[in-house]
Amino acid sequence: MRENRDMVKRTTPKRTSFRTVLRKAGPPAALLTVGAFFGAYAIIGPNGALAYGDIEKHLERKRTELAALTKQREVLKNRVALLDPKNADPDMVDELVRKDLNVAHPDEVIVPLK
């Protein structure tokens, strides 16, 4: 009879509780979930691999804009240098006085260009 009990104990599988399964499978499942989230974000996110073409187009537009602004800055820098109080260019001063203060000689005709 004792042999029957030992035989029954050996052949009957041990029941596992939900807590035991959760304790063993929980951390790997959580790590897989977090890894899947970050992997998907790296591919389809706003800075991901699929957005690379849009980023390149945006960068090219910004480079073009920077070139235009740099050119405009150089023009303004030249005008500022021409208006230096120590050594002002008479033509530049005359142009600004006529434009900003609406000053003209009585015998001149003003033709607006814009």
C-alpha positions as CSV (number, residue, x, y, z in Angstrom):
1,M,0.0,0.0,0.0
2,R,2.8,2.3,0.8
3,E,4.2,1.6,-2.6
4,N,0.9,2.8,-4.1
5,R,1.0,6.1,-2.3
6,D,4.6,6.7,-3.5
7,M,3.5,5.9,-7.0
8,V,0.6,8.3,-6.8
9,K,2.7,11.1,-5.5
10,R,5.2,10.6,-8.3
11,T,2.7,10.5,-11.1
12,T,0.5,13.3,-10.0
13,P,1.7,16.7,-11.3
14,K,2.2,19.4,-8.7
15,R,-0.4,22.2,-9.1
16,T,1.1,25.7,-9.5
17,S,-0.6,28.8,-8.3
18,F,-1.2,31.9,-10.2
19,R,1.2,33.8,-8.0
20,T,4.0,31.4,-8.7
21,V,3.4,31.7,-12.5
22,L,3.2,35.5,-12.2
23,R,6.4,35.6,-10.1
24,K,8.3,33.5,-12.7
25,A,6.9,35.0,-15.9
26,G,6.1,38.6,-14.9
27,P,9.6,40.2,-15.2
28,P,10.4,38.7,-18.6
29,A,7.0,39.7,-19.9
30,A,7.4,43.2,-18.5
31,L,10.8,43.5,-20.1
32,L,9.5,42.2,-23.5
33,T,6.6,44.8,-23.3
34,V,8.9,47.7,-22.5
35,G,11.4,46.5,-25.2
36,A,8.6,46.3,-27.8
37,F,7.4,49.7,-26.9
38,F,10.8,51.4,-27.3
39,G,11.5,49.4,-30.5
40,A,8.2,50.5,-32.1
41,Y,8.9,54.1,-31.0
42,A,12.4,53.9,-32.6
43,I,10.8,52.9,-35.9
44,I,7.6,54.8,-36.1
45,G,8.1,57.6,-33.7
46,P,8.5,61.3,-34.7
47,N,12.3,60.9,-34.7
48,G,12.3,57.3,-35.8
49,A,13.6,55.5,-38.9
50,L,10.5,56.2,-41.0
51,A,10.7,59.9,-40.3
52,Y,14.3,60.2,-41.6
53,G,13.2,61.4,-45.1
54,D,11.1,64.2,-43.6
55,I,13.9,65.3,-41.3
56,E,16.3,65.5,-44.3
57,K,13.8,67.7,-46.3
58,H,13.3,69.9,-43.3
59,L,17.0,70.2,-42.8
60,E,17.5,71.2,-46.4
61,R,14.8,73.9,-46.1
62,K,16.5,75.3,-43.0
63,R,19.9,75.4,-44.7
64,T,18.3,77.3,-47.6
65,E,16.7,79.7,-45.2
66,L,20.0,80.1,-43.3
67,A,21.8,81.0,-46.5
68,A,19.2,83.7,-47.3
69,L,19.4,85.1,-43.8
70,T,23.2,85.1,-43.9
71,K,23.1,87.1,-47.2
72,Q,20.6,89.5,-45.7
73,R,22.7,89.9,-42.6
74,E,25.7,90.8,-44.7
75,V,23.7,93.5,-46.6
76,L,22.5,95.0,-43.3
77,K,26.0,94.8,-41.9
78,N,27.3,96.8,-44.8
79,R,24.6,99.4,-44.4
80,V,25.4,99.8,-40.7
81,A,29.1,100.2,-41.6
82,L,28.2,102.9,-44.1
83,L,26.3,104.8,-41.4
84,D,29.1,104.9,-38.9
85,P,28.9,108.3,-37.2
86,K,32.7,108.7,-37.5
87,N,32.8,108.2,-41.2
88,A,29.3,108.3,-42.7
89,D,28.7,107.8,-46.4
90,P,26.9,110.9,-47.7
91,D,24.9,109.0,-50.3
92,M,23.6,106.6,-47.6
93,V,22.7,109.4,-45.2
94,D,20.9,111.3,-48.1
95,E,19.0,108.1,-49.0
96,L,17.8,107.5,-45.4
97,V,16.9,111.2,-44.8
98,R,14.8,111.3,-48.0
99,K,13.1,107.9,-47.2
100,D,12.4,108.2,-43.5
101,L,11.8,111.9,-43.1
102,N,10.2,112.6,-46.6
103,V,12.7,115.4,-47.2
104,A,13.2,116.5,-50.8
105,H,14.4,119.5,-52.6
106,P,11.7,121.7,-54.1
107,D,12.8,121.0,-57.7
108,E,12.8,117.2,-57.3
109,V,10.1,114.8,-58.4
110,I,9.6,111.7,-56.3
111,V,8.6,108.5,-58.0
112,P,7.8,105.7,-55.6
113,L,9.0,102.3,-56.7
114,K,6.8,100.2,-54.4
